[in-house]
């Protein structure tokens, strides 16, 4: 015996549901009344409802399925069911989101019109993917049966469309998602990050204005403009208002009495003794000391070095033999007994 039904469909997006585990997620409330062909209401004590959300395209892929049991013995045929309120039993439909491994996806994400969903082909009429358009709704499919029915009775599929004000829910203060800054991984997953503090925002504003003290702007040094692009071998010179690239040799040339020579590799400038400079090469070969000029600063062990070309030590006692010796801090024997 076929049952005829009268239904009213209401879409409710809620931040507070009856199940603690579902708080903060969307819910869809489905209300109606079931009448038998003779006009009497359905009054089963254990009526099973199977509620499905499917993609609205031709693939009709299964997004969500939940089984609920309802006592309608005193309801006069009326019922009210909320999908995702925690009172039903959800089947484990595995769906891949934006290329990720298949998993059980929460209802909020299934109602979001972004990304791509991938299904087991057995969960679709055709194909195995669904990429929602910005204005897509979802298709609600409902089956029910009571204790007297051998098979579930289908209810004609209903399209869940946006109610007029829900267009505002696609926006934040009138701005679409394309107008908002967000953090998104390469696979399309939106990342949860800490909000910007007032100090973070102020620092960002300074960067945009080019007045941040944390980073230097291109073409500036210590806030002052760098005039021109320095070439190889040049240095920056500050004239009091800006930095200018100059040749360091030219800068020295202005103070030289005569033109500076162009030295080769590993050479250095050496005063020629007559007000000019010559290129000189540092000595790299070895040699021996042939003579030392006398001077008060040349000593060895406290004794002056003479001009005879040898180092003389001052006598400190008579020569002799001894078994017990004394020596100073220089290692010299000072006495023998």
Secondary structure by P-SEA (a helix, b strand, c coil): ccccccbbbbbbbcccccccccccbbbbbbbbcccccccccccccbbbbbbbbbbccccccccbbbbbbbbcccccccccccccccccccccbbbbccccccccccccccccccbbbbccccccccccbbbbccbbbbbbbbbbccccccbbbbcccccccccccccccccccccccccbbbbbccccbbbbbbcccaaaaaaaaaaaaccccccccccccccccccccccccbbbbbcccbbbbbcaaaaaaaacccccccccccbbbbcccccbbbbbbcccbbbbbccccccccccccccccccccbbbbcccbbbbbbcbbbbcccccccccc
